[in-house]
Amino acid sequence: MSEWIAADWPAPPTVVALSTTRGGGASRGEFASLNLGDHVGDDPQAVAANREQLLASCQGLREIQWLQQVHGTELCDVGTRAGEPVEADGAITSARGIACAVLTADCLPVVLCDQHGRQVAALHAGWRGLCAGIIARAVTAFDAPAAELIAWIGPAISAAHFEVGAEVRDQFLREMALPAADIESAFVPAARRGHYMADLAGLARSQLQALGVASVSGGNLCTYADDQRFYSYRRDGRSGRLATLVYIRDS
């Protein structure tokens, strides 16, 4: 659909990556209207209709592998058929026509593929999963080396709107596999004493580059700032979910 965000990245033409927006679906009220999350209190029939619409609108796509996201680092290896939702925060596949998908409403969606279009992955990188290393886990799960991988960062809350306490910054400094200087540069002191404005996209970009990923694009769309196009949990509290997906065309 024209409202959706197509990944602007140098992927092979057989690879499709996109993020949905909130317009054009069957959901109502605070979930209006293309809510794809089935765990937020929306009408299940509306969510099912929205998911069917997403599937039908994507050329060369047969199935979508949905996840039960828990802000962890588990990666689901999708086989030749999509299954029931798996408890994981990322998915990887080499099968054609099956999308790896993640749901977000401020957290960072990251998609990856190799330069030959043989494998794709989608990651839900909330701050906890990002800190714990879900990106590094996904990069090492590819059959191709990091130097042959391409990444795109979808819509997420920007540093201008993501205020966190000092304990979050401290956890990144203790646990994230990045030089301290790179982490510190992603946490700018906020107006409130002891708080910081955190740049999740910047942290993800730095880690992807540190891991040797060949190309990193995106990361410039803010879910919080654009209430017309995007859901935002931090802005609205009760809200729908966007989907970011990546797949290898079946035809």
C-alpha positions as CSV (number, residue, x, y, z in Angstrom):
1,M,0.0,0.0,0.0
2,S,1.1,3.5,-0.7
3,E,1.0,4.5,3.0
4,W,3.6,1.9,4.0
5,I,7.3,2.5,4.4
6,A,9.4,0.6,1.8
7,A,12.9,0.0,3.0
8,D,15.4,2.3,1.2
9,W,18.4,0.0,1.2
10,P,20.7,-1.6,-1.5
11,A,19.1,-5.1,-1.2
12,P,18.7,-7.4,-4.2
13,P,15.4,-6.9,-6.1
14,T,14.2,-10.3,-4.9
15,V,14.2,-9.1,-1.2
16,V,11.3,-7.0,0.1
17,A,11.3,-5.1,3.3
18,L,8.7,-2.7,4.7
19,S,7.1,-1.2,7.7
20,T,3.3,-0.7,7.9
21,T,1.6,2.5,9.0
22,R,-1.5,2.8,11.1
23,G,-3.8,3.7,8.2
24,G,-6.1,1.6,6.0
25,G,-7.3,-1.1,8.3
26,A,-10.3,-2.4,10.1
27,S,-9.5,-1.5,13.7
28,R,-11.2,1.4,15.6
29,G,-10.7,3.7,18.5
30,E,-7.2,4.0,19.8
31,F,-6.2,1.1,17.6
32,A,-7.3,2.8,14.4
33,S,-6.8,1.4,11.9
34,L,-4.3,-1.1,10.7
35,N,-3.3,-2.6,14.1
36,L,-1.5,-5.8,13.6
37,G,-0.9,-6.7,17.3
38,D,-3.2,-9.4,18.7
39,H,-2.2,-8.9,22.3
40,V,-3.2,-5.2,22.9
41,G,-6.9,-5.5,23.5
42,D,-8.1,-4.9,20.0
43,D,-11.0,-6.8,18.4
44,P,-9.5,-10.1,17.3
45,Q,-11.6,-10.1,14.1
46,A,-10.3,-6.7,13.2
47,V,-6.7,-7.8,13.8
48,A,-7.2,-11.0,11.7
49,A,-8.7,-8.9,8.9
50,N,-5.7,-6.5,9.1
51,R,-3.2,-9.4,8.9
52,E,-5.1,-10.9,6.0
53,Q,-4.9,-7.5,4.2
54,L,-1.2,-7.3,4.9
55,L,-0.5,-10.7,3.4
56,A,-2.7,-10.1,0.4
57,S,-1.1,-6.8,-0.4
58,C,2.5,-8.1,-0.5
59,Q,3.5,-9.5,-3.9
60,G,5.4,-12.8,-3.8
61,L,4.4,-13.5,-0.2
62,R,2.6,-16.7,0.9
63,E,2.9,-16.7,4.7
64,I,4.0,-14.5,7.6
65,Q,5.8,-15.9,10.7
66,W,4.5,-14.0,13.7
67,L,6.3,-14.0,17.0
68,Q,5.4,-13.7,20.7
69,Q,7.9,-11.1,21.6
70,V,9.4,-10.9,25.1
71,H,12.2,-8.3,24.8
72,G,14.8,-11.1,24.7
73,T,17.4,-12.4,22.2
74,E,15.9,-15.6,20.9
75,L,15.9,-16.1,17.2
76,C,13.4,-18.3,15.4
77,D,14.7,-20.2,12.4
78,V,11.8,-20.4,10.0
79,G,11.5,-23.5,7.9
80,T,9.7,-24.1,4.7
81,R,6.3,-23.2,6.2
82,A,5.4,-20.5,8.8
83,G,4.1,-22.0,12.0
84,E,2.2,-20.8,15.1
85,P,3.7,-17.7,16.8
86,V,6.9,-18.6,18.5
87,E,8.3,-17.0,21.7
88,A,11.2,-15.1,20.2
89,D,12.3,-11.5,19.3
90,G,13.7,-12.3,15.9
91,A,13.3,-14.6,12.9
92,I,15.6,-15.7,10.1
93,T,14.8,-17.7,7.0
94,S,16.1,-18.7,3.6
95,A,12.7,-19.9,2.4
96,R,11.0,-18.0,-0.4
97,G,7.6,-16.4,0.1
98,I,7.7,-16.5,3.9
99,A,8.1,-13.2,5.8
100,C,10.0,-12.7,9.0
101,A,7.9,-10.1,10.9
102,V,8.2,-8.1,14.1
103,L,5.6,-5.9,15.9
104,T,6.6,-2.5,17.3
105,A,5.1,0.7,18.8
106,D,8.4,2.5,19.6
107,C,10.9,-0.3,19.8
108,L,13.4,-0.6,17.1
109,P,12.7,-2.9,14.1
110,V,15.8,-4.1,12.3
111,V,15.9,-6.2,9.1
112,L,18.8,-7.9,7.5
113,C,19.6,-9.7,4.3
114,D,22.7,-11.0,2.5
115,Q,23.9,-9.3,-0.7
116,H,22.8,-12.3,-2.8
117,G,19.3,-12.4,-1.3
118,R,19.6,-15.9,0.0
119,Q,18.7,-15.2,3.7
120,V,16.7,-12.6,5.5
121,A,16.0,-11.8,9.2
122,A,13.8,-9.4,11.2
123,L,14.5,-8.3,14.7
124,H,12.5,-6.7,17.5
125,A,15.2,-4.6,19.2
126,G,13.7,-2.9,22.2
127,W,16.3,-1.4,24.5
128,R,16.6,-4.6,26.6
129,G,17.0,-6.9,23.6
130,L,19.4,-4.4,21.9
131,C,21.5,-4.2,25.1
132,A,21.5,-8.0,25.5
133,G,22.8,-8.5,22.0
134,I,20.0,-9.6,19.7
135,I,21.7,-7.9,16.7
136,A,25.0,-9.7,17.2
137,R,23.1,-13.0,17.6
138,A,21.3,-12.4,14.3
139,V,24.4,-11.4,12.4
140,T,26.3,-14.6,13.5
141,A,23.2,-16.7,12.5
142,F,23.6,-15.8,8.8
143,D,25.4,-18.2,6.5
144,A,27.1,-15.3,4.9
145,P,29.8,-13.2,6.7
146,A,28.9,-9.8,8.2
147,A,30.8,-8.1,5.4
148,E,28.1,-9.4,3.0
149,L,25.1,-8.3,5.0
150,I,22.8,-5.4,4.5
151,A,20.7,-3.8,7.3
152,W,17.7,-1.4,7.4
153,I,16.3,0.2,10.6
154,G,12.6,0.9,10.5
155,P,10.4,3.5,12.4
156,A,11.1,3.7,16.1
157,I,11.1,6.3,18.9
158,S,13.8,8.9,18.4
159,A,16.3,10.2,20.9
160,A,14.3,13.5,21.1
161,H,11.5,11.6,22.7
162,F,13.0,8.6,24.5
163,E,13.9,9.7,28.0
164,V,15.4,7.0,30.3
165,G,16.9,6.8,33.7
166,A,20.6,6.5,34.5
167,E,20.1,2.8,35.2
168,V,19.4,2.2,31.5
169,R,22.6,3.9,30.4
170,D,24.5,2.0,33.1
171,Q,23.2,-1.3,31.9
172,F,24.3,-0.6,28.3
173,L,27.7,0.4,29.6
174,R,28.0,-2.9,31.5
175,E,26.5,-5.3,29.0
176,M,26.5,-4.0,25.4
177,A,29.3,-5.2,23.2
178,L,30.4,-1.7,22.1
179,P,33.1,0.7,23.1
180,A,32.0,2.8,26.0
181,A,32.6,6.0,24.0
182,D,30.0,4.8,21.4
183,I,27.5,4.1,24.1
184,E,28.0,7.3,26.0
185,S,27.5,9.3,22.8
186,A,24.0,7.8,22.4
187,F,22.9,9.1,25.8
188,V,22.5,12.8,26.0
189,P,21.7,14.3,29.4
190,A,18.0,15.2,29.7
191,A,16.4,18.2,31.3
192,R,15.6,16.0,34.3
193,R,18.5,15.4,36.6
194,G,19.8,11.8,36.3
195,H,18.0,11.1,33.0
196,Y,19.1,10.8,29.5
197,M,17.7,11.0,25.9
198,A,18.6,7.6,24.4
199,D,19.3,7.1,20.7
200,L,18.3,3.5,20.0
201,A,18.8,3.7,16.3
202,G,22.3,5.2,16.8
203,L,23.2,2.3,19.1
204,A,22.0,-0.2,16.6
205,R,23.8,1.5,13.8
206,S,27.1,1.5,15.8
207,Q,26.8,-2.1,16.7
208,L,26.0,-3.2,13.1
209,Q,29.0,-1.3,11.8
210,A,31.2,-2.6,14.6
211,L,30.2,-6.2,13.6
212,G,31.3,-5.4,10.0
213,V,27.8,-5.2,8.3
214,A,28.4,-3.9,4.9
215,S,25.6,-1.4,4.7
216,V,23.3,0.2,7.3
217,S,20.3,2.3,6.2
218,G,17.2,3.9,7.8
219,G,16.7,4.9,11.4
220,N,15.3,8.4,10.6
221,L,11.6,7.9,11.2
222,C,10.2,8.6,14.7
223,T,7.1,6.8,15.9
224,Y,6.4,9.2,18.8
225,A,6.6,12.4,16.7
226,D,4.3,11.2,13.9
227,D,0.9,10.3,15.3
228,Q,-0.8,10.3,11.9
229,R,1.3,7.4,10.5
230,F,2.6,5.5,13.5
231,Y,1.5,3.9,16.8
232,S,3.5,4.9,19.9
233,Y,3.2,3.2,23.2
234,R,5.1,5.9,25.0
235,R,3.0,8.6,23.5
236,D,-0.4,7.0,23.8
237,G,-0.1,4.2,26.4
238,R,-2.8,1.9,24.9
239,S,-2.1,1.6,21.2
240,G,-1.8,-0.7,18.2
241,R,1.3,-2.2,16.7
242,L,3.1,-1.7,13.4
243,A,4.6,-4.6,11.5
244,T,8.0,-4.6,10.0
245,L,8.7,-7.5,7.7
246,V,11.3,-8.9,5.2
247,Y,11.0,-11.7,2.8
248,I,12.4,-13.2,-0.4
249,R,9.9,-13.1,-3.2
250,D,8.3,-16.4,-4.1
251,S,7.9,-15.2,-7.7
